Amino acid sequence: MPLLHEIPDSPVRASTTDPEVRILTMSSGERRPAYSFQVSADPNTLVAVGLTVHDSTDFGQLNPAIEEVESRHGLPPDVLLADAGFCSKEDISLVHQARVTVIVPSNNEKKQGLDAYDTTYGDKLPGIAEWRQRMTDPTARDMYKLRCRIECVFGQMRNRGLRLLHLRGRTKVKAEALIHLLAHNMLCGARLRLAAAT
């Protein structure tokens, strides 16, 4: 058996068309080069208020989402709803320190139910004990149900043609996604004005 230092290094592999892209696992389970979009939107109106594009999983992306919204609108949101893929104790703590109420289920909730919050592990970080208590509160759990509405934003973007990206590089990919969100927000604005006039 060869020693570790005797094993030749594999050649570095990168996309010839987009060196910034990384291999991500798709919802179907397949792995291919892709970017991940995180859209921040108001669940009541579906108006998009922020977009981040990254090349990793959702884990650890709460704080960048807050920073994106704050940079665009001058202040962070009061409440942030996110799915379990975003559940990072460090991120929850950072967002708590920015005075944002985080409602994101634990990764263990599917298996353990509300028992997933019945622990003091990790409570040394600011805001984690408050988050655990909040996630067992029926009011917060009812509020979390609004998060599913944000999937409409992604569905409408797909219906308008954003299935495959036409550009390469993170900056251009973000510009392409922003064009779709601009069209989405214009249609939301038209719908909301029509509703206000009737």
Secondary structure, 3 states (H helix, E strand, C coil): CCCHHHCCCCCCCCCCCCCCCEEEECCCCCEEEECEEEEEECCCCCCEEEEEEECCCCCCCHHHHHHHHHHHHCCCCCEEECCHHHCCHHHHHHHHHCCCEEECCCCCHHHHHHHHHCCCCCCCCCCHHHHHHHCCCHHHHHHHHHHHHHHHHHHHHHHCCCCCCCCCCHHHHHHHHHHHHHHHHHHHHHHHHHHHHC
